Amino acid sequence: MPVALPTLSLLETRVVGVLVEKQHTVPDAYPLTLNALVTGCNQKTSRDPIVDASDAEVQATIDRLQALSLVVESSGGRVMRYSHNVDRVLQVPAQAVALLTALMLRGPQTVGELRINCERLHRFADTSAVEGFLHELAARPAGALVAELPRQPGARETRWAQLLSGAPPIENAPLRTAAAGEGAEVVMMSELATLKANVTQLRDEITVLKATVAKLCAELGVAAP
């Protein structure tokens, strides 16, 4: 049976989310070192909210997550490396893990946003597939892991939030209402912003990979490519 988890902190969900994300986006560097985890947690793109966690704070968070079996430690060369155990602990499929990861890293999102932001973790055929897994997570017998938020004033779609860090606050801030014919433009701008963020994230990950390769070459006494 799934383990009954306590409410997780923002940094705890961030660490778990980063581990799942990097498993898919930089598999050659996974499991992650503490340094890579800190970099992923403090990443300025594809994160909401942005955090500035120290090595000590991330290490303490890892220790707490290990006690919950959500993070597993392994020895990799001269440093310890860490991987996630989310799917086994929560007993949910990979598609659900992808959705939870996007929500942990980026905050509440619409179904359309989730489909775009999960692209590199799992490619959903359409928004109906996303909705199907969200409803399964919301009706999970062992306890809901996501919830559909009330529609915001002026919004055309509702957003979903993860519940691993507790019930999300109700947001009542009004949104700008799109004028007639403006809706499609708003959606296109949102998708463009997401694509730009993904490009920036790719560049960040390439930088991390280059640093990892350079470090390994230095340890092995060979010239970096």
PLY file of the C-alpha trace (Angstrom):
ply
format ascii 1.0
element vertex 225
property float x
property float y
property float z
element edge 224
property int vertex1
property int vertex2
end_header
0.00 0.00 0.00
1.17 3.60 -0.61
2.98 5.23 2.29
1.05 7.96 4.14
3.29 10.99 3.72
3.38 14.05 5.94
2.92 17.46 4.33
6.10 18.33 2.45
7.80 21.71 2.48
8.43 23.81 -0.63
12.09 22.79 -0.68
11.21 19.12 -0.23
8.87 19.16 -3.24
11.49 21.15 -5.16
14.20 18.54 -4.50
11.90 15.68 -5.52
10.78 17.57 -8.62
14.35 18.33 -9.68
15.37 14.68 -9.32
12.51 13.51 -11.53
13.11 16.27 -14.07
16.84 15.69 -14.40
16.35 11.93 -14.66
14.64 12.62 -17.98
16.44 15.73 -19.22
20.07 14.91 -18.27
20.09 11.12 -17.81
23.90 10.92 -18.13
24.26 13.04 -14.97
21.60 11.11 -13.00
21.63 10.21 -10.10
22.54 13.77 -9.10
25.29 15.05 -6.85
24.48 17.55 -4.10
25.94 20.36 -6.21
23.76 19.45 -9.19
20.70 19.25 -6.95
21.37 22.69 -5.48
21.79 24.13 -8.98
18.52 22.54 -10.09
16.63 23.80 -7.04
17.91 27.37 -7.52
17.37 27.38 -11.28
15.85 30.66 -12.45
13.92 29.21 -15.39
10.99 26.78 -15.31
10.55 27.36 -11.57
7.76 28.97 -9.55
8.52 30.21 -7.02
12.26 30.81 -7.47
14.28 29.78 -4.40
17.82 30.40 -3.19
18.66 27.34 -1.10
22.10 26.71 0.37
24.03 23.43 0.19
23.28 22.83 3.87
19.55 23.42 3.40
19.35 21.04 0.44
21.40 18.40 2.29
19.08 18.62 5.31
16.10 18.31 2.96
17.64 15.24 1.32
18.06 13.64 4.74
14.37 14.18 5.56
13.29 12.81 2.19
15.47 9.74 2.67
13.62 9.04 5.91
10.40 9.05 3.86
11.98 6.78 1.20
11.35 9.46 -1.44
15.10 9.88 -2.06
17.69 7.14 -2.32
21.42 7.66 -1.76
24.06 5.87 -3.81
27.82 6.03 -4.08
29.13 7.43 -7.34
32.91 7.80 -7.46
34.11 10.24 -4.83
30.75 11.87 -4.13
27.34 10.71 -3.03
24.56 10.78 -5.59
20.81 10.90 -5.14
17.82 9.53 -7.03
14.07 9.67 -6.44
11.70 6.89 -5.47
8.43 8.76 -6.06
6.65 6.26 -8.28
7.19 3.39 -5.84
6.32 5.36 -2.71
3.16 6.91 -4.16
2.39 3.88 -6.37
1.40 5.97 -9.36
2.35 5.54 -13.04
5.05 7.50 -14.85
2.45 9.79 -16.48
1.19 10.84 -13.05
4.74 11.40 -11.79
5.37 13.71 -14.76
2.29 15.80 -13.92
3.18 15.98 -10.23
6.72 17.03 -11.14
5.51 19.89 -13.36
3.19 21.07 -10.58
5.93 20.84 -7.93
8.40 22.81 -10.04
6.10 25.39 -11.66
3.09 25.73 -9.35
-0.61 25.56 -10.35
-1.25 25.23 -14.10
-4.03 24.67 -16.58
-4.38 21.38 -18.42
-2.94 22.93 -21.58
0.06 24.33 -19.72
0.69 20.99 -18.06
0.70 19.20 -21.41
3.33 21.62 -22.74
5.45 21.66 -19.58
5.45 17.85 -19.32
6.69 17.43 -22.89
10.20 16.37 -21.87
9.00 14.13 -19.03
6.13 12.41 -20.82
4.49 13.24 -24.14
0.71 13.24 -23.66
-1.32 12.61 -26.82
-3.78 15.40 -26.02
-5.28 17.42 -23.18
-7.89 14.71 -22.60
-5.10 12.33 -21.60
-3.75 14.93 -19.18
-7.21 15.43 -17.68
-7.66 11.69 -17.29
-4.53 11.28 -15.18
-5.31 14.42 -13.17
-8.73 13.06 -12.27
-7.16 9.73 -11.29
-4.72 11.54 -9.00
-7.57 13.58 -7.50
-9.61 10.43 -6.82
-6.69 8.33 -5.58
-8.03 5.91 -2.89
-5.00 6.45 -0.65
-5.53 10.22 -0.74
-5.78 12.89 -3.41
-2.45 14.17 -4.77
-3.87 16.99 -6.90
-6.87 19.30 -6.76
-8.67 21.47 -9.30
-8.68 25.09 -8.15
-11.69 27.43 -8.44
-11.75 29.32 -11.71
-10.19 32.77 -11.37
-12.18 35.84 -12.43
-11.66 36.42 -16.15
-9.98 33.03 -16.70
-11.24 30.61 -19.34
-9.76 27.51 -17.74
-9.29 26.20 -14.25
-5.87 25.35 -12.88
-4.64 22.30 -11.01
-2.31 22.17 -8.00
-0.38 19.38 -6.26
-1.33 18.51 -2.67
1.95 16.99 -1.49
2.74 20.30 0.20
-0.78 20.74 1.55
-3.88 22.49 0.31
-3.00 25.46 -1.90
-4.21 28.93 -0.91
-7.28 30.20 -2.75
-6.31 32.94 -5.15
-8.88 35.59 -5.90
-6.72 38.06 -7.83
-8.57 39.12 -10.98
-6.99 38.42 -14.33
-7.02 40.73 -17.33
-9.93 39.84 -19.58
-9.02 39.28 -23.20
-10.82 41.39 -25.75
-12.74 39.79 -28.59
-10.34 38.01 -30.93
-7.46 38.37 -28.45
-7.78 34.96 -26.84
-5.84 33.05 -29.49
-3.05 35.62 -29.32
-2.84 35.24 -25.54
-2.57 31.46 -25.87
0.12 31.76 -28.55
2.13 34.17 -26.40
1.87 31.78 -23.45
3.12 28.87 -25.56
5.94 31.01 -26.96
7.02 31.99 -23.46
7.03 28.33 -22.43
9.15 27.36 -25.44
11.63 30.13 -24.68
11.83 28.96 -21.06
12.50 25.40 -22.26
15.34 26.62 -24.49
16.87 28.48 -21.55
16.51 25.38 -19.39
18.29 23.30 -22.04
21.18 25.75 -22.05
21.40 25.56 -18.24
21.46 21.77 -18.38
24.17 21.77 -21.05
26.26 24.01 -18.81
25.83 21.57 -15.91
26.77 18.64 -18.14
29.89 20.40 -19.40
30.97 21.11 -15.82
30.35 17.45 -14.88
32.38 16.19 -17.86
35.23 18.59 -17.08
35.27 17.44 -13.45
35.31 13.75 -14.44
38.12 14.34 -16.92
40.14 16.13 -14.25
39.64 13.21 -11.85
40.69 10.72 -14.52
43.64 12.83 -15.65
42.48 13.11 -19.25
41.96 16.17 -21.41
38.41 17.49 -21.58
36.81 17.30 -25.04
0 1
1 2
2 3
3 4
4 5
5 6
6 7
7 8
8 9
9 10
10 11
11 12
12 13
13 14
14 15
15 16
16 17
17 18
18 19
19 20
20 21
21 22
22 23
23 24
24 25
25 26
26 27
27 28
28 29
29 30
30 31
31 32
32 33
33 34
34 35
35 36
36 37
37 38
38 39
39 40
40 41
41 42
42 43
43 44
44 45
45 46
46 47
47 48
48 49
49 50
50 51
51 52
52 53
53 54
54 55
55 56
56 57
57 58
58 59
59 60
60 61
61 62
62 63
63 64
64 65
65 66
66 67
67 68
68 69
69 70
70 71
71 72
72 73
73 74
74 75
75 76
76 77
77 78
78 79
79 80
80 81
81 82
82 83
83 84
84 85
85 86
86 87
87 88
88 89
89 90
90 91
91 92
92 93
93 94
94 95
95 96
96 97
97 98
98 99
99 100
100 101
101 102
102 103
103 104
104 105
105 106
106 107
107 108
108 109
109 110
110 111
111 112
112 113
113 114
114 115
115 116
116 117
117 118
118 119
119 120
120 121
121 122
122 123
123 124
124 125
125 126
126 127
127 128
128 129
129 130
130 131
131 132
132 133
133 134
134 135
135 136
136 137
137 138
138 139
139 140
140 141
141 142
142 143
143 144
144 145
145 146
146 147
147 148
148 149
149 150
150 151
151 152
152 153
153 154
154 155
155 156
156 157
157 158
158 159
159 160
160 161
161 162
162 163
163 164
164 165
165 166
166 167
167 168
168 169
169 170
170 171
171 172
172 173
173 174
174 175
175 176
176 177
177 178
178 179
179 180
180 181
181 182
182 183
183 184
184 185
185 186
186 187
187 188
188 189
189 190
190 191
191 192
192 193
193 194
194 195
195 196
196 197
197 198
198 199
199 200
200 201
201 202
202 203
203 204
204 205
205 206
206 207
207 208
208 209
209 210
210 211
211 212
212 213
213 214
214 215
215 216
216 217
217 218
218 219
219 220
220 221
221 222
222 223
223 224
